[in-house]
């Protein structure tokens, strides 16, 4: 069975969705540089708390 370019692209993206998420990347700065208030606001706004 032949797949179109679009079908192949969709298949690859589906299989690698987790790897493509920006939030899966490790932080490259010390935790002390993070703004706790902004993180709390983000978590609350995103409904993660």
C-alpha positions in Angstrom: 0.0 0.0 0.0 1.4 3.4 -1.0 1.1 6.3 1.4 0.9 9.9 0.3 3.4 12.4 1.5 0.8 13.9 3.8 -0.2 10.5 5.3 3.4 9.7 6.0 4.0 13.0 7.6 0.9 12.6 9.8 2.0 9.1 10.8 5.5 10.3 11.8 4.2 13.3 13.7 1.7 11.1 15.6 4.4 8.6 16.6 6.8 11.3 17.8 4.3 13.7 19.3 5.8 13.4 22.9 9.3 14.0 21.7 8.3 17.2 19.8 6.8 19.0 22.9 8.8 22.0 24.0 8.1 21.2 27.7 9.9 17.9 27.5 13.2 19.7 27.1 15.4 20.1 30.2 16.0 23.6 31.5 19.5 24.9 30.9 19.6 27.4 33.7 19.7 27.1 37.5 16.4 26.7 39.3 17.2 29.8 41.3 16.7 31.9 38.2 13.1 30.9 37.8 10.3 33.2 38.9 8.1 31.2 41.4 5.2 33.6 41.1 5.0 33.3 37.3 5.2 29.5 37.5 2.4 29.4 40.1 0.3 31.8 37.8 0.9 29.5 34.8 0.0 26.4 36.7 -3.2 28.0 38.0 -4.2 29.5 34.5 -3.5 26.1 32.9 -5.7 24.4 35.4 -2.9 22.2 36.6 -3.4 22.9 40.3 
